[in-house]
């Protein structure tokens, strides 16, 4: 608008959409919390968009320790030649998902995930 007012809500993750809350900035990093689809669109429009925000579990689920979709999404992005995720972030993603699988008793799948670790 001419008064620079917002005319649409920010794209919140699905678990926050119907809560009525408006989140301008994330408590931990000062970055706004957005829906994973928003991050995918940003990545499509800017190939160098930061992948850490996209792969943050809180952009999908309210459980910040649920790395299921984040890990699988990273593997798809890697197959599409996106490679600008830091080694540290990649390692955290692999080990966190492997620990989650191991905690569920799926240690065979945890080993499979750890086979994707870039640092042997």
HUCORCOR-V397586 format. One record per pair of residues at least 6 apart in sequence whose ideal C-beta (glycine too) atoms are under 6 Angstrom apart, sorted by sequence separation. I is the first residue (numbers start at 0). J is the second residue. D is the distance in whole Angstrom. If there is no record, write none. Layout:
BEGIN
{{I;J;D} {I;J;D}}
END
This chain:
BEGIN
{{42;48;4} {57;63;5} {24;31;6} {25;32;5} {41;48;5} {56;63;5} {100;108;5} {101;109;4} {56;65;5} {59;68;5} {100;109;4} {22;32;5} {56;66;6} {97;109;4} {56;69;5} {38;52;6} {38;53;4} {54;69;5} {97;112;4} {96;112;5} {97;113;5} {54;73;6} {73;92;6} {93;112;6} {12;34;5} {70;92;6} {93;115;6} {10;33;5} {35;58;4} {93;116;5} {10;34;4} {35;59;5} {70;96;4} {10;37;4} {66;95;5} {66;96;4} {66;99;6} {50;84;4} {51;88;6} {12;58;5} {14;61;5}}
END
